């Protein structure tokens, strides 16, 4: 994995984390936390959605879309764990 792919992953994760923080109001973790949630959410979406039969397209906007969905799911799960 090259530097440009890591940079792209952080960029997509930052956007996805910010969007998921806006969608799930009050459950964000700040800028750095949202970037981490976005990157983990992108990984989560990249592993779960193909197993469910959803194809992740090969574009910037589809990557951000699926990473945002993964980050929202991750924030929801973290919220459930916090309440327990």
ROFI-479915 format. One line per field, with one value per residue (C-alpha): residue number from 1; chain; x, y, z negated. Coordinates in steps of 0.5 Angstrom, whole numbers, always signed. Layout:
% residues N
i: c(NUM|...)
ch: c(A|...)
c1: c(X|...)
c2: c(Y|...)
c3: c(Z|...)
This chain:
% residues 84
i: c(1|2|3|4|5|6|7|8|9|10|11|12|13|14|15|16|17|18|19|20|21|22|23|24|25|26|27|28|29|30|31|32|33|34|35|36|37|38|39|40|41|42|43|44|45|46|47|48|49|50|51|52|53|54|55|56|57|58|59|60|61|62|63|64|65|66|67|68|69|70|71|72|73|74|75|76|77|78|79|80|81|82|83|84)
ch: c(A|A|A|A|A|A|A|A|A|A|A|A|A|A|A|A|A|A|A|A|A|A|A|A|A|A|A|A|A|A|A|A|A|A|A|A|A|A|A|A|A|A|A|A|A|A|A|A|A|A|A|A|A|A|A|A|A|A|A|A|A|A|A|A|A|A|A|A|A|A|A|A|A|A|A|A|A|A|A|A|A|A|A|A)
c1: c(+0|+3|+3|-2|-7|-6|-8|-14|-16|-15|-19|-25|-25|-25|-31|-35|-33|-35|-42|-43|-42|-47|-52|-52|-52|-49|-45|-39|-32|-29|-24|-19|-24|-29|-23|-22|-29|-29|-23|-26|-33|-30|-26|-33|-37|-32|-32|-39|-43|-40|-41|-49|-49|-48|-43|-38|-37|-30|-31|-30|-37|-39|-33|-35|-42|-41|-36|-41|-46|-41|-39|-46|-47|-40|-43|-50|-46|-41|-48|-51|-44|-44|-51|-50)
c2: c(+0|+7|+13|+16|+10|+12|+19|+17|+13|+18|+23|+19|+17|+24|+26|+20|+21|+28|+26|+21|+26|+30|+25|+22|+28|+28|+22|+24|+24|+31|+31|+26|+21|+22|+21|+14|+12|+14|+10|+4|+5|+5|-2|-4|-3|-6|-12|-13|-10|-15|-21|-18|-17|-10|-8|-2|+2|+5|+12|+17|+19|+12|+10|+16|+14|+7|+9|+14|+8|+4|+10|+11|+4|+4|+10|+7|+0|+5|+8|+2|-1|+6|+5|-2)
c3: c(+0|+2|-1|+4|+2|-5|-4|+0|-5|-11|-6|-5|-12|-14|-10|-12|-19|-19|-15|-20|-26|-22|-21|-28|-32|-39|-38|-34|-37|-35|-28|-30|-33|-27|-22|-25|-26|-18|-16|-21|-18|-11|-12|-15|-9|-5|-8|-10|-4|+1|-3|-3|+5|+5|+10|+8|+14|+16|+16|+10|+9|+8|+4|-1|-1|-3|-8|-11|-12|-15|-20|-21|-23|-27|-31|-32|-35|-39|-42|-44|-48|-51|-54|-56)
